[in-house]
Amino acid sequence: MIVFRVDANEQVATGHLMRTLSIASACRKCGLMCEFWLAEEKETERIAKAGFPYRILGTRWDALEDELPVMKQRLQAQQVDWLVVDSYCVTVRYLAELNRIVPVFYVDDFRREHYEVSALLQYIPCRERQKTPEGLHEKDGVQYLTGLLYAPLREEFSHLSFDKPREKSILLSTGGTDPYNMAGRILAYGTQMQELQDYLWHVIVGSMNRNEDMLRELAAANPKIILHKNIPDMWRYMQQCEA
């Protein structure tokens, strides 16, 4: 059994959840059982739709050390082979204490700390002084998966083809929440640019985008703005749009 400790809400958005779902899907293909543990009941429909069971811890997503007693009790109560953690709110202590119970695999984007875990995924390129040697290796008992080869892409992107002619359109995606309304600001500016007047705008609206009503007003006033929400085939738009 592989347990994924991840959260998705208005603050952390859905990126952490989406990439752990990619990892879980690959594990399932290898015959492994996977389960998701979240602090609160948010974005769980996406997990259920992917066919994975989940549990709600009833903890705070931004205070992970406080949930250590809950995590330890749950990990000791069932057979867990690996715990995959994907959160920017982790601490060295949080990961180290859980790693004493079950091997911890941490998705590390920043490489700011030396974590006492069993494995680290570091696929995002960092500054040279932050990099660990490329590839899979052993160091201080930690197994490193470093480099873009290990990027947890969803299966839908594995068969992209850019040989077909593209539509004169722009794909705009600003994440699951877009707290700074970047989509609205880009549309307000971009649709006024003379060189972009002939382009359609395909706008992906995140599931927790607080500015959705405003975006719908923009789309109602401009037929070149087309909104899409909860799409299952992002790859189609990436392949279809010119930019």
N, C-alpha and C positions, 0 to 999 in steps of 0.2 A: 504494500500500500504506500502510495506517495501522497502526502498532504501538502497542499499549497496554501500558505498564509499570505493573503493579499487583500487589499481593500480598494473600493472604487466609490467615490462620492464627488460632491461638488468641488472639493478642494484638491483631491489627488487625481481626479479625472479617471479615465478608463484604460489608459495605456498599460499600467501594471497588470491589470486583469487580462487584457487582450493578449499580452505576450505570454503570460502564464497559461492561458487557455491553449496557446499554440504548443507550448511544451507538453501540457497534459494530453493533447490530442496525439502527439507523437509517441508519448509513453503508452497510451491506450493501444496504439497500433502494435506495440511490442508485447501486448498482453498484460500490461500492468494496470492495477486498479488505482484510481486517482480520486481525491476528495478535496474540496475547497473549504477553508475556514476563514470567515470574515468577522470583523468587529460588529458590523451592523447589517441590517436587511436592506441593502442597496445594490442594484445591478445583478441581483440573484436570478432574475428571469433570463439573463444572458447565459448564465452558468447552466441553468436547467435546460435551456434550449440546446446547449452544446452536449447535453446528455451526462452531465457530471453531478453527483450529489454534493451538498454543501451543508455546513453548520454555521450557526451564528453564535459567536462567543459572548456577545453582550458586553464588550469592552470598549475602550476608546481607541480609535484608529491612530491617534497622534500621541499616545502615551503607552508605548508597547511594554516598557518595563513593568508597568502596573498590572499587565495581564499575565505575567510570568506564572503565578500560582495556577491560573486557569489552564494555561498551555501545558504546564508540567503535568497537571492532573489528567488532562485528556490524552497526552502522549503516553503516559504510563498505563492508561486504562485500555489501550488498544494497540495492536501490532502495526507500527509505522516503520517502514524501511528507510524513508528519506523525508525530510521536511524542506520544502522549497519556500524560501522567503523572498518576497519582492515588495519592499517598502523603503521609502527614504527616512522613515521614522525609527528605524532600528538603532540600537546602541551596541557597543562592543559587548557589554555585559549580557544583553538580551540574547544575542546570537551564541555567545560562549556557553551560557547556562543551558540553553536548549540543545546545543551540540553535545553536551555531556550525557544527554538522554537518548538522542537519535541523531544520525548524521544530518547536518544542515548544509543545504545548497543555497547560497545567497547570490541574487542577481545584483551585481555591484556596478553602478554606472559611474561613480565618482572616484573610487580608489583613494579615499581620504584616510582610511584607518587600516590597521592590520587586524583582521577579524579571525577569531578562533573558530573556524568552521571546517567542514570536511571538503567543501568544493566551492569555487567562486566562478561565476559567469561574468566575464568582462569583455563584451563584444564591441562596445562603443569606443572608437578611437579617442585617446586622451593625449595630453601633452607628453612629450618624449620622456620627461623625468618621472612621469607617473606610470609608464608602461611596464608591464611584466613581459618576459620573453614570449614571443609568439608561439601559439600551439598549446598542446596539452602536456603538462609536465607535473612533477612533484616538487614541492618546496615547503619545508617546515610542516609536513603532514597535510598540506592543503593541495587539492587538485585544482589546477587552473584551466579554464576554458577561455582562451583569449583570442580576440580577433573576429572579423566579420563572418568568418566561416561558421561561427556558432550563433549568429543572429537568429532569434526565434521568430522567423517569419511564418505567417499563416499559410496553410497549404494552398490557398487560392492564388497566391502570388508565384507559385512554383511553375505555372504554365503560361506566364505572360509572354505575349508576342507583340513586338512593335513594328512588324513588317507591313501591317495594314495601314491604309491612308487614315489620317486622323481628322476628326471634326475640328472646325475652327471654333474652339471653345477653350475655356480655362477652368481647371478643377481647383476649387478652394475648399480646403479642409483645415479646421483650426482646433481639432481635438474634441473631447467629449463635453467640456464645460465652457471653454472660451471666456474666462472671467473678465478679460479686458475688451471684449467685443471686437476682436481683431477682424472677424469676418465682416461685420458691419462697417468698420472703418475702411477696410480694403475695398469693399464694394462702393462706398460713397466716393472714394477717390478714383478707383479704377474705371468705373462706368462713365466717368466724366472725361477720361483721357481720349483724345481724338484718335490715336492709333489703335485703340481697343474697341471702337464703336461697332465693328462688325463681328465681335466675339460674343458667344453665349457664355454665361457663368453658371457652372454646375457647383452648387454650394452644398457641402455635406454638413448637416446640422447635427451636432452631438446630442446624445440622449439626455444630457443634463444642462443644455445650453439655456441660460437664463434670458438670453436676448432673442429667443425664437420669435416672439410676437413682432418685434421690430424688424427682424429679417423677413417675416412674411409680409409686412407692410411694404418693404422695399421691393419684394418680388411681385406684389400685386400692382405696383406702380410701374414696373419695368419688366416687360415680357422676356427680356434677355436673361433675367435671373431665374434660375430653376433650382428649387430647394429639394433636397433628398434627406430623408431621416430613416435611421435604423436599416440601412441597406445591407444586404448579405453579400454583395458582390462589388466591393470597392475596386477590385482589379479591373472591372469593365470600364469604369470611368477613367482610371489611370491609363488604360489602353486606348480609350476613345478620344480623350482630350488632347489638344495640341500642346497645351501648357498647364 
